[in-house]
């Protein structure tokens, strides 16, 4: 088991990277502040990870963290573009038949830096509005670990470095200060590509299917 100090030391650079991606997305457009309304802020929540695992029909969720940042271009418009940088803990749990000993619990934990690019549509007044969003997501593998009963090992070398998914979701935004909004949303993520380069044990392929609930602050830095 990793100590809290070790876990925090690993998460700190990852979260810094996530927030930096959001800042860089905003700064990458020259003079954008003069042309379009812009918002930026932190987001965090829970990822309820599951997967389609070949040769294993019944899987259970891994409940993990999702932490990072978001930049939005067009915050005061009906339609906007969001880019996120998020550290996400994904995975699944399942039983493996190990006759004559019965079934043994197995797990697969895969952590990613995800960068979704999402088209967002808002409904209602800017002070309190609902929204829907959808778009592609790129995931960069940070860690891959499996457990089989009491045995555990990493399989990062067998995991694809980059995976591609699609996100779709709904949410709501509420003004809590002049230029600060509280956001809350839920999304479904469908992985298009296999998380594995090759088979791991009797697992031939692994495609994530996740539900994610997020809250955040969106600060309007240009209107």
C-alpha positions in Angstrom: 0.0 0.0 0.0 1.2 3.5 -0.9 1.4 6.0 1.9 -0.6 9.2 1.7 2.6 11.2 1.3 3.7 9.1 -1.7 0.2 9.4 -3.3 0.2 13.1 -2.8 3.7 13.4 -4.2 2.5 11.6 -7.4 -0.8 13.5 -7.7 0.7 17.0 -7.3 2.7 17.1 -10.6 -0.2 15.4 -12.4 -2.8 18.0 -11.2 -0.4 20.8 -12.0 0.0 19.5 -15.5 -3.8 19.3 -15.9 -4.3 22.9 -14.8 -1.4 24.0 -17.0 -3.1 22.5 -20.0 -6.2 24.6 -19.4 -4.2 27.7 -19.0 -2.2 26.9 -22.2 -5.4 26.4 -24.1 -6.5 29.9 -23.2 -3.2 31.5 -24.0 -2.7 29.7 -27.3 -5.1 31.9 -29.1 -3.6 35.3 -29.7 -5.6 38.3 -28.6 -8.5 35.9 -27.8 -9.6 38.1 -24.9 -10.5 40.8 -27.3 -12.5 38.6 -29.6 -14.4 36.0 -27.5 -15.6 35.6 -23.9 -13.3 33.3 -21.9 -13.6 31.3 -18.7 -11.2 29.1 -16.8 -11.2 27.2 -13.5 -10.7 23.9 -11.6 -12.9 20.8 -11.8 -13.1 17.7 -9.8 -15.3 14.8 -8.9 -15.7 11.0 -9.2 -15.2 8.6 -12.1 -17.3 5.4 -11.9 -15.2 3.3 -14.2 -16.2 0.1 -16.0 -15.0 -1.7 -19.1 -15.9 -4.2 -21.8 -13.3 -6.9 -21.0 -13.0 -9.6 -23.6 -13.5 -13.1 -22.1 -15.2 -11.6 -19.0 -18.8 -10.7 -19.4 -19.6 -9.5 -15.8 -17.6 -6.5 -14.5 -18.0 -4.2 -11.6 -17.0 -0.5 -11.3 -13.9 1.1 -10.0 -14.7 4.3 -8.2 -11.9 6.7 -8.7 -10.9 10.4 -8.7 -11.2 12.9 -11.6 -9.3 16.1 -11.0 -8.0 18.9 -13.2 -8.9 22.1 -15.0 -11.1 23.5 -17.7 -10.9 26.4 -20.2 -14.0 27.6 -22.1 -14.1 29.9 -25.1 -17.5 31.6 -25.5 -18.8 31.5 -21.9 -21.4 34.2 -22.6 -22.6 32.7 -25.9 -25.2 30.0 -26.5 -22.5 27.8 -27.9 -19.0 27.4 -26.6 -15.9 25.3 -26.9 -14.4 23.6 -23.8 -11.0 22.0 -23.4 -10.1 20.1 -20.2 -7.0 18.5 -18.7 -8.0 15.9 -16.2 -6.3 13.2 -14.2 -8.7 10.2 -14.2 -8.6 6.9 -12.3 -10.4 4.2 -14.4 -10.7 0.5 -14.3 -13.0 -2.5 -13.5 -13.3 -5.5 -11.2 -14.3 -9.0 -12.3 -14.1 -12.7 -11.2 -11.8 -15.2 -12.8 -12.6 -18.9 -12.7 -9.7 -20.8 -11.0 -10.9 -24.4 -10.7 -10.8 -26.3 -8.5 -10.5 -23.2 -6.2 -13.6 -21.5 -7.5 -13.5 -17.9 -8.7 -10.8 -15.4 -7.8 -11.3 -11.6 -7.7 -9.3 -9.7 -10.3 -8.9 -6.0 -10.9 -7.5 -3.7 -13.5 -6.7 -0.1 -12.6 -5.7 2.3 -15.4 -5.0 6.0 -14.8 -5.0 8.6 -17.5 -4.4 12.3 -18.3 -7.4 13.0 -20.4 -7.8 16.0 -22.8 -11.4 16.3 -24.0 -12.4 18.9 -26.6 -16.1 19.5 -26.2 -18.8 21.5 -27.9 -21.2 23.0 -25.3 -24.7 24.4 -25.8 -26.3 26.5 -23.1 -30.0 26.9 -22.3 -31.5 29.6 -20.2 -30.2 32.9 -18.7 -26.5 33.3 -18.1 -27.0 33.6 -14.4 -28.6 30.1 -14.1 -28.6 27.8 -17.1 -28.5 24.2 -18.2 -26.1 22.9 -20.7 -25.3 19.9 -22.9 -21.9 18.9 -24.4 -20.3 16.3 -26.5 -16.9 15.7 -28.2 -13.8 13.5 -28.5 -11.3 12.9 -25.8 -7.6 11.9 -25.9 -6.3 9.8 -23.0 -2.6 9.5 -22.2 -1.8 6.4 -20.0 -0.1 7.2 -16.7 -0.3 3.9 -14.9 -1.7 0.4 -15.3 -1.9 -2.1 -12.5 -3.6 -5.4 -12.1 -4.5 -7.7 -9.2 -5.3 -11.4 -9.2 -6.3 -12.4 -5.7 -3.4 -11.4 -3.4 -1.0 -11.0 -6.3 -0.5 -7.6 -8.0 1.7 -6.3 -10.8 2.0 -3.5 -13.3 1.2 -4.0 -16.9 2.0 -0.5 -18.2 4.2 -1.8 -20.9 1.2 -3.8 -22.2 -1.1 -0.8 -22.2 -1.5 1.6 -25.1 0.1 5.0 -24.5 -2.8 6.9 -26.1 -6.5 6.0 -26.3 -9.4 7.8 -27.9 -12.9 8.1 -26.5 -16.1 10.1 -26.9 -17.9 12.1 -24.2 -21.5 13.2 -23.9 -23.1 14.9 -20.9 -25.4 17.4 -19.3 -25.0 19.9 -16.5 -25.9 23.3 -15.0 -24.2 26.5 -14.2 -25.0 29.1 -11.5 -23.6 32.5 -10.9 -22.2 32.8 -7.3 -20.3 36.0 -7.7 -20.0 38.7 -10.5 -17.6 36.7 -12.6 -17.6 33.3 -10.9 -19.9 30.4 -11.7 -20.5 27.1 -10.0 -20.8 24.2 -12.5 -22.0 20.7 -12.1 -22.3 18.0 -14.7 -22.4 14.3 -15.4 -21.1 12.5 -18.5 -20.8 9.2 -20.2 -17.6 8.2 -21.8 -17.3 5.5 -24.5 -13.8 4.3 -25.4 -13.4 3.8 -29.2 -9.9 2.2 -28.9 -8.4 -0.7 -27.0 -6.5 0.1 -23.8 -4.2 -2.8 -24.4 -1.4 -3.3 -27.0 -1.6 -7.1 -26.5 -3.2 -9.7 -24.3 -2.7 -9.6 -20.6 -3.3 -13.1 -19.2 -6.6 -14.2 -20.7 -7.7 -10.6 -21.4 -7.6 -9.9 -25.1 -9.0 -6.4 -25.1 -10.2 -3.7 -22.7 -12.4 -0.8 -23.6 -13.5 1.6 -20.9 -17.1 2.6 -20.3 -17.3 5.3 -17.7 -19.8 7.6 -15.9 -18.3 10.8 -14.4 -19.8 13.4 -12.1 -17.9 16.7 -11.8 -18.3 20.0 -10.0 -16.2 23.1 -10.7 -15.7 26.8 -10.7 -15.7 28.8 -13.9 -14.1 32.2 -13.7 -15.0 34.6 -16.5 -11.7 36.4 -17.3 -13.1 38.1 -20.4 -16.6 39.0 -21.4 
